[in-house]
Amino acid sequence: MITVLVIEDDYSTRLVTKLHLKNEYNVVEASNGVEALEKLEHQKADLVIADVMMPKMDGYEFVKQFRLMNKTTPILMLTAKKEWEDKKNGFAIGIDDYMTKPVHYEELQWRVRALLRRSQIHLEKKITIGDLIISEDDNTVSCGEERITLPKKEFDLLFKLLSYPKKVFTTTQLLDDIWGYETDSDETTVRTHINRLRKRFASYQEFEIVTVRGLGYRGEIRYGK
């Protein structure tokens, strides 16, 4: 069973968070960063939810120490602070997502599922949608007996969009992420690659690449995990 570590000094908040997660996950609790690090010496966590303002060791310091131990486990930070600088500092030291209090717990559940899914994709280097497998190891898309090897940029673009289903990426974001900040390519390059992918996979029912007019593109997974 997936283990989620909840670090929160307020007992009531910690209890409510646990109640909303315990049906899906094994929830381990800690009241501050020091206690959390001690528990992590003996207990593996698949995801961490950490408050910022805590006694003994705050959330930021915990993240710094935890990232020295573990580079990949996703961290979701909860805080009453809404300032841009606080968010920037959190992402700079290694958090993966950020929610401000008061927490909407249904949204928290969505975010936890999304973080765990992306973590699995990162570790396995593949996306599985029903019988279809998109493998980063060899840039292939396989379904049954059919196996398609994609050019590197096409594969990276498809993998990016389907790693974050329903998330809209602007053309600029895709150019920066796939072609690099210093590329001479432009939005025509992205559109051309999108069209090639659509043509290659026109008969596939597992996913779709959607144009969001005036914004960019998003991947849609139709079924599977």
C-alpha positions in Angstrom: 0.0 0.0 0.0 1.3 3.5 -0.8 2.5 5.4 2.2 1.9 9.1 2.6 3.7 11.1 5.4 1.8 14.0 6.8 3.8 16.6 8.7 1.7 19.1 10.5 2.0 20.5 14.0 -1.7 21.2 14.5 -3.3 18.0 15.7 -6.8 18.7 14.3 -5.5 19.6 10.8 -3.3 16.5 10.8 -6.3 14.3 11.9 -8.6 15.8 9.2 -5.9 15.3 6.5 -5.4 11.7 7.6 -9.2 11.0 7.5 -9.4 12.2 3.9 -6.5 10.0 2.8 -6.6 6.8 4.9 -9.1 5.0 2.6 -6.6 5.1 -0.2 -3.2 5.2 1.5 -1.3 4.2 4.6 -0.9 7.5 6.4 2.1 8.2 8.7 2.0 11.3 10.9 4.7 13.6 12.3 4.2 16.9 14.2 7.4 18.6 12.9 10.3 18.2 10.6 12.6 16.7 13.2 10.1 13.9 14.1 9.5 13.3 10.4 13.2 12.8 9.6 13.4 10.4 12.5 10.5 8.4 11.2 12.0 8.4 7.7 15.0 6.6 9.0 12.8 3.5 9.5 9.8 4.2 7.3 9.7 4.7 3.6 7.3 7.3 2.3 6.0 7.4 -1.3 4.8 11.0 -0.9 5.2 13.8 1.7 2.7 16.4 2.7 4.4 19.1 4.8 3.2 22.3 6.5 5.6 25.3 6.5 5.2 26.8 9.9 6.2 24.2 12.5 8.2 24.2 15.7 11.7 22.7 16.0 12.1 22.5 12.2 9.9 24.2 9.7 8.8 22.8 6.3 11.5 24.5 4.3 14.3 23.2 6.4 12.7 19.7 6.4 12.6 19.7 2.6 16.3 20.7 2.4 17.3 17.9 4.7 14.9 15.4 3.0 16.2 16.1 -0.4 19.7 15.3 0.8 18.4 11.8 1.6 15.9 11.4 -1.2 15.9 13.1 -4.6 12.7 11.8 -6.1 9.9 11.4 -3.6 7.2 14.0 -4.4 6.5 16.7 -1.8 3.3 18.7 -1.5 3.6 21.8 0.7 0.7 23.2 2.7 0.9 26.8 4.0 -1.1 29.8 5.0 1.3 32.0 3.0 0.3 33.1 -0.4 3.2 35.4 -1.3 4.9 34.7 -4.6 8.3 34.7 -2.9 7.3 31.9 -0.6 6.2 29.7 -3.5 9.4 30.5 -5.4 11.5 29.5 -2.4 9.6 26.3 -1.9 10.0 25.2 -5.5 13.7 26.2 -5.5 14.5 23.9 -2.6 12.7 20.9 -4.1 8.9 20.8 -3.5 6.7 19.4 -6.3 3.4 21.1 -5.6 1.9 23.8 -3.3 -1.5 24.4 -1.7 -2.5 27.3 0.5 -4.7 27.0 3.6 -7.6 26.5 4.2 -7.2 23.3 2.3 -9.9 22.0 0.0 -9.6 18.3 0.7 -11.1 17.0 -2.5 -8.5 19.1 -4.4 -5.8 17.7 -2.1 -6.8 14.2 -3.1 -6.6 15.1 -6.8 -3.2 16.6 -6.3 -1.9 13.6 -4.4 -3.1 11.2 -7.1 -1.5 13.3 -9.8 1.9 13.6 -8.0 2.0 9.8 -7.4 1.1 9.1 -11.0 3.9 11.4 -12.2 6.3 9.8 -9.7 5.5 6.4 -11.1 6.1 7.6 -14.6 9.4 9.1 -13.6 10.6 5.9 -11.9 9.4 3.5 -14.6 10.1 5.8 -17.5 6.9 4.7 -19.2 3.2 5.6 -19.4 0.7 2.8 -19.5 -2.8 3.4 -20.9 -4.7 0.1 -21.0 -2.7 -2.2 -23.3 -0.6 0.7 -24.7 2.9 1.4 -23.4 4.8 4.6 -24.1 8.5 3.8 -23.2 11.1 6.5 -22.6 13.9 3.9 -22.7 13.6 3.4 -26.5 11.2 6.1 -27.6 8.6 3.6 -28.6 4.8 3.4 -28.5 3.6 -0.3 -28.3 0.1 -1.8 -28.3 -0.2 -5.5 -28.8 1.9 -6.6 -31.7 2.3 -3.0 -33.0 5.4 -1.1 -32.1 6.3 2.4 -33.3 9.6 4.0 -32.8 9.3 7.8 -32.8 11.9 10.5 -33.6 13.3 12.0 -30.4 11.4 15.3 -30.5 8.1 13.7 -31.4 8.5 11.2 -28.5 9.5 13.9 -26.0 6.5 16.0 -27.0 4.0 13.1 -26.7 5.5 12.0 -23.4 5.3 15.5 -21.9 1.7 16.0 -22.8 0.6 12.5 -21.6 2.6 12.7 -18.4 0.3 15.7 -17.4 -3.1 14.8 -18.8 -5.5 17.7 -19.1 -2.8 20.2 -18.3 -2.5 22.9 -20.9 1.0 23.7 -22.1 1.7 26.9 -24.1 3.7 26.7 -27.3 6.5 28.6 -25.5 6.6 26.1 -22.7 6.8 23.2 -25.1 9.5 24.9 -27.1 11.5 25.6 -23.9 11.1 22.1 -22.5 11.5 20.1 -25.7 13.8 22.2 -27.9 15.6 24.3 -25.3 15.6 27.9 -24.4 18.1 28.9 -27.1 16.3 27.2 -29.9 15.7 29.0 -33.2 12.5 26.9 -33.6 9.1 28.6 -33.3 5.4 27.8 -32.9 5.3 26.3 -36.5 7.8 23.6 -35.3 5.5 22.6 -32.5 2.4 22.6 -34.7 4.2 20.5 -37.3 5.2 17.9 -34.7 1.7 17.9 -33.2 0.2 17.2 -36.6 2.7 14.4 -37.2 1.7 12.7 -33.9 -2.0 13.1 -34.7 -1.5 11.5 -38.1 0.6 8.6 -36.7 -1.9 7.8 -34.0 -5.2 8.8 -35.7 -6.6 5.2 -35.2 -5.6 5.0 -31.5 -8.4 5.4 -29.1 -6.3 5.5 -25.9 -5.3 9.2 -26.1 -5.8 12.4 -28.0 -3.8 15.7 -28.4 -6.2 18.6 -28.1 -5.6 22.1 -29.3 -6.7 24.8 -26.8 -7.4 27.8 -29.0 -5.3 30.8 -28.0 -3.4 28.9 -25.3 -1.6 25.8 -26.5 -2.1 22.0 -26.3 -3.1 19.3 -23.8 -3.0 15.6 -23.7 -6.2 13.6 -23.0 -6.2 10.0 -21.8 -9.4 8.3 -22.7 -9.1 5.2 -20.6 -6.5 3.1 -18.7 -4.5 3.9 -15.7 
